Structures are given as structure tokens and as C-alpha cells.
Amino acid sequence: MTKKRTTLTYDLKKGREVVYRGTTNDPERREREHRDAGLDFDRLLPTSRRMTPQGAKDREAENLERYRRNHGGRNPRYNKDSDG
């Protein structure tokens, strides 16, 4: 049986800066949740096609690792821990 591809990865951006990296199965809902939480960003930008939830979590971890390599070991502003 094939697993459902329901989840994608995304970035929250403020101008050209990535301020958060995450996964969701409902980008519109997730954007509202981030805005309701008071996060300061301009847009939610999908960064993958839909994939399995585990595939999306793995991709998110890879994206965060790449971000840290390019930003002195720091996460995006709103990511709290190393796996998102």
C-alpha cells in the first residue's frame, strides 16, 4: 500500500529573510496559526511538493541543517530547536 502524500515543507519569509521553516498539510491554516501567534513575516512560501508526513519531516530537518551551515549554526528566528 502506498502512503499518502499530504504534507509539504514551507518557509516563512520576512523580506528575503527566512524566519521559520516547517511542515504542514494545510498551508492556509498554518499561516493563520502563525499570524495568530504574533509571528512577524510577510508570506508563507511552500518549498516542496506534497510528500509523506515522514518525508516532509526529514526534508525539514535537512533544510534546517543547511540553514545552520550557512548562518553560523543559528536556526531561523522562530525555530526553537534543531529539528524544527
Secondary structure per residue as TSV (DSSP state, phi and psi in degrees):
chain	resnum	aa	ss	phi	psi
A	1	M	-	360.0	135.8
A	2	T	-	-84.0	149.1
A	3	K	-	-86.4	146.4
A	4	K	-	-73.6	138.2
A	5	R	-	-96.0	91.7
A	6	T	-	-116.5	-10.0
A	7	T	B	-121.2	144.3
A	8	L	E	-130.9	164.3
A	9	T	E	-97.8	155.7
A	10	Y	E	-152.1	160.7
A	11	D	E	-119.0	142.6
A	12	L	E	-94.7	132.9
A	13	K	E	-124.0	141.8
A	14	K	E	-120.1	102.8
A	15	G	T	64.7	-125.8
A	16	R	T	-94.6	-4.9
A	17	E	E	-85.0	132.5
A	18	V	E	-81.3	121.2
A	19	V	E	-107.8	-10.0
A	20	Y	E	-163.1	143.5
A	21	R	E	-125.3	134.9
A	22	G	E	-157.5	-171.7
A	23	T	E	-130.9	153.1
A	24	T	E	-160.9	156.9
A	25	N	S	-106.3	1.5
A	26	D	-	-148.4	87.9
A	27	P	H	-58.9	-39.4
A	28	E	H	-64.6	-44.0
A	29	R	H	-63.4	-44.3
A	30	R	H	-64.8	-38.5
A	31	E	H	-61.6	-43.5
A	32	R	H	-60.2	-43.0
A	33	E	H	-61.1	-43.0
A	34	H	H	-64.2	-42.2
A	35	R	H	-64.5	-43.4
A	36	D	H	-62.2	-29.6
A	37	A	T	-79.8	-4.8
A	38	G	T	87.5	13.7
A	39	L	-	-69.2	140.8
A	40	D	-	-96.8	105.3
A	41	F	-	-153.7	160.9
A	42	D	S	-92.7	-38.4
A	43	R	E	-158.1	157.1
A	44	L	E	-101.4	123.9
A	45	L	E	-117.0	109.9
A	46	P	E	-60.0	138.8
A	47	T	-	-120.6	9.1
A	48	S	S	-153.7	167.1
A	49	R	-	-79.1	170.2
A	50	R	-	-66.3	140.6
A	51	M	B	-145.1	179.3
A	52	T	-	-65.2	154.1
A	53	P	H	-54.2	-42.7
A	54	Q	H	-67.4	-39.5
A	55	G	H	-60.9	-40.0
A	56	A	H	-67.2	-41.6
A	57	K	H	-63.1	-40.7
A	58	D	H	-63.0	-43.5
A	59	R	H	-64.3	-39.9
A	60	E	H	-59.7	-44.6
A	61	A	H	-62.1	-41.5
A	62	E	H	-63.4	-43.3
A	63	N	H	-62.8	-40.9
A	64	L	H	-66.9	-40.8
A	65	E	H	-61.9	-44.4
A	66	R	H	-62.2	-41.2
A	67	Y	H	-59.7	-47.4
A	68	R	H	-63.2	-38.8
A	69	R	H	-60.4	-33.7
A	70	N	H	-93.1	-2.5
A	71	H	T	-133.7	41.7
A	72	G	T	61.2	30.1
A	73	G	T	85.0	-0.6
A	74	R	-	-88.2	148.1
A	75	N	-	-81.0	164.1
A	76	P	-	-56.0	155.9
A	77	R	T	-45.2	-44.5
A	78	Y	T	-101.1	-3.1
A	79	N	-	-79.8	123.9
A	80	K	-	-86.1	-34.7
A	81	D	S	-133.1	179.5
A	82	S	T	-72.0	-19.0
A	83	D	T	-109.2	15.6
A	84	G	-	109.0	360.0
